[in-house]
Amino acid sequence: MPLSRRQFAAGATASALLLSNLKLKAFAKALEETGLKDVFQDDFRIGAALSSERFETKKDPILEPLVSREFNAITLENDMKWERVQPKENSWNWAIPDAFIEYGTQQNMYICGHVLVWHSQIPEWVFKNSKGKPASRKQLLERMEKHINTCVGRYKGRIDAWEVLNEAVDEDKGWRKSPWYQIIGEDYAEKAFRMAHNADPSAHLYYNDYNMHSPDKRAFLLDYLKKQKKRGTPIQGIGMQGHVGLSYPEIHQFEASLKAYAAAGMRIHISELEMDVLPAAWDFMGAEISTSFEYSDELNPYSKGLPADIEKQMNERYVQFFKLFLKYRESIERITFWGVADHESWKNDFPVKGRTNYPLLFDREYRRKPCYHAIKGLKKQAL
């Protein structure tokens, strides 16, 4: 007996629902098997900072496939900083940077150079003359240019983005009074960007800093960027480091900065993301690496594992930030986690040595954590 029109329609609806459910299940399974880079491929790149150990020892059978599965952007955590790559004048260490570049090239990843000009992790000789006195402006500019030309020139066409200048603004005080500033003057920043551009005109160049959500720091930088844009200085992006915690910064302040930097024509890099779950050391919430505080058990409350309620807060907080990133996806170049797994994060020892922290998406055995799945789940919710 042929089906009535109503029976046919009901059957078609049931078939469509069944097909829809099968597609959802297939998508959920595919989502579970794919990495974050694939999940957010239409939004922004997902990156990680890699330590030097990754390139000094034999390949890690767990870490290697994890990195290639989850990430499509990489940064070398320490070994392209001045103290590592040129510890003595004209004495260069290229083994680890070369291996890093080769790895990123083989994996077809977006490669970030970190960092050309910074006041930290830099040898004292850079700022001294042959008599141990402060170098002259001319001498320091020559050293800066040689360092930039050598580093950028060596990897011309192979590094996609260079962090040219790092942490040059001192919160609400304007320019940090670093030796760069004291010897050269504030135009050292502009000169660094122009030198980097001359060394590789195809590289994307950006300024990087912590506490970029701060209204005072934001206002100072926006004013500077506006002036430099008129001068034609090749500053093309902003790196918001993303050292966040369970209660800081205020999400509306972070969004205000995303919106403002995007409006200024900047490509935005969330360059050093992690979630600190430990109590803040007094009122300190920065990332100036010279800062340290004395250890106490009160500042290290989760040495045996993360309580369920804290983990829940962490999941919700990561989701909150990723919802914000998705909102501004058109202006965001990449989201880079500062490390891969919890045990290698600098937040275990900063600003208090000896603490146990849980700031990243993978645990100490490289297993995906609930916060990983919470972030991935945002795509499921979008269906």
Secondary structure by P-SEA (a helix, b strand, c coil): ccccaaaaaaaaaaaaaaaaaaaaaaaaaaaaaccccccccccbbbbbbbccccccccccccaaaaaaacccbbbcccccccccccccccccccaaaaaaaaaaaaacccccccccccccccccccccccccccccaaaaaaaaaaaaaaaaaaacccccccccccccccccccccccccccccccaaaaaaaaaaaaacccccccccccccccaaaaaaaaaaaaaaaaacccccbbbcccccccccccaaaaaaaaaaaaaacccccccbbbbbccccccccccccccbbbbbccccccccccccaaaaaaaaaaaaaaaaaaaaacccccbbbcccccccccccccccccccccccccccccccccaaaaaaaacccccc
